[in-house]
């Protein structure tokens, strides 16, 4: 699953790294080291371009936009439905009514520094939080879906993070993980003309997983009110993940 992550990059850096254009009229989001559900987050999507009369031109470009985390389908009666749709399991993207339309044509990237998971401690009560992040410091792009709810000035953009079975060393912490996409798969995932969802949702490549650092961090991250770069700092003296999955 993915219920908490860190996103500290500046919008002007994200547009370069993800080859996107900032959405018009939006205030930049500040660095957030404890991103929680229902917060505003950055996504990258393909925005369809229109001519001066408002007709689709058939062209499009990558857009960096801030949206609310928690998918609200266009047919939802109210926005509270988004509180339950924080993650979308890759196994049921084309089956669940809340996800299947977006999975076909409204896919996005959710940029992050890394995400948090918690593992049950073997020698003491409680759970040890880990920050899972690219060891080389590069941007991490999680597969996501987005939706638009409402009309006119009241339109609300929302997103969900796609999750998949954990692979490699990540299975030692949790049985699921965000579907992390390497740069060579970004264009295909974002392409609204691609509707072969099964091909697009192949597992995260082993090389990407091997390049992730599983960093033990302090339990301060457990409280969503805490924020700051200290949350992602390594806790010295903490053991590496135990050689068994966490119990949740």
Residue, then its C-alpha position, 0 to 999 in steps of 0.5 A: x500500500x501507499x499511505x504516506x510519502x515525501x515530496x520535497x522537490x520544487x515545482x520548477x525542478x519537477x517540470x524539468x525532471x518530468x518534462x512538463x509544463x506548470x498548470x496555469x493559475x496554481x500556487x506552488x505546493x511547499x515541500x512536504x515530508x509527510x504527505x498524507x491522504x486528502x492533502x494536495x499533491x503534484x501529478x503529471x498528466x497529459x493535457x489535451x490541447x484545444x484551439x481558440x474556439x475550444x475544439x480539441x486539436x488532437x495534440x497534448x503536452x505533459x502538465x504538472x498540476x496540483x490535485x487532492x489525494x483521494x480519487x473522486x469519480x466523476x459520477x460520485x454523489x459527493x467528494x467524501x468518496x475520495x477518502x476511501x480511494x487513496x490506492x488502486x490495486x493493479x489487479x482490479x484497475x479494469x474491473x472496479x467502476x471507480x477506477x476502470x475509466x481512469x485506468x483507460x485514459x486518465x493516467x498520471x505520474x505521482x512524483x515523490x522522494x520516496x514512500x514510508x512503510x512500517x514493519x513489525x518489530x521482532x524484539x520489541x512492541x510497535x513498528x519500525x518506519x522505513x523510508x523507501x527512496x532511490x539511493x541515487x537521489x533521483x525522482x521517484x514516479x509512482x503510477x497514478x490515476x486522476x479524475x475531474x469531479x464537478x463542473x466549471x469553477x467548482x471542478x475538483x481534480x483528484x488522484x489515487x496511487x496504483x499499488x502492486x504486489x511487493x517485489x524483491x527486498x521490499x517484501x521484507x517490509x510489506x506485501x504491497x508497494x506503489x507501482x514505481x515506473x522507470x523513465x522509459x515507461x513514463x510516456x506509455x503510461x501517460x499516453x491517453x491513446x493507450x488502453x492496453x492496461x495490462x501491458x502498462x501495469x507490468x511489475x516494477x523492474x528488478x533493477x529499479x527495486x535494487x536501486x532503492x534504499x530501505x532507510x529506517x527512520x524515526x517514529x516521528x513520522x507516525x504523526x501526520x502533524x509532524x513535518x520536516x527533512x528530519x523525518x527522512x533522516x536515517x536512524x543510526x543503530x536500527x537494524x535492517x528489515x527482518x527476513x520476513x514480511x511485516x504483519x498488518 
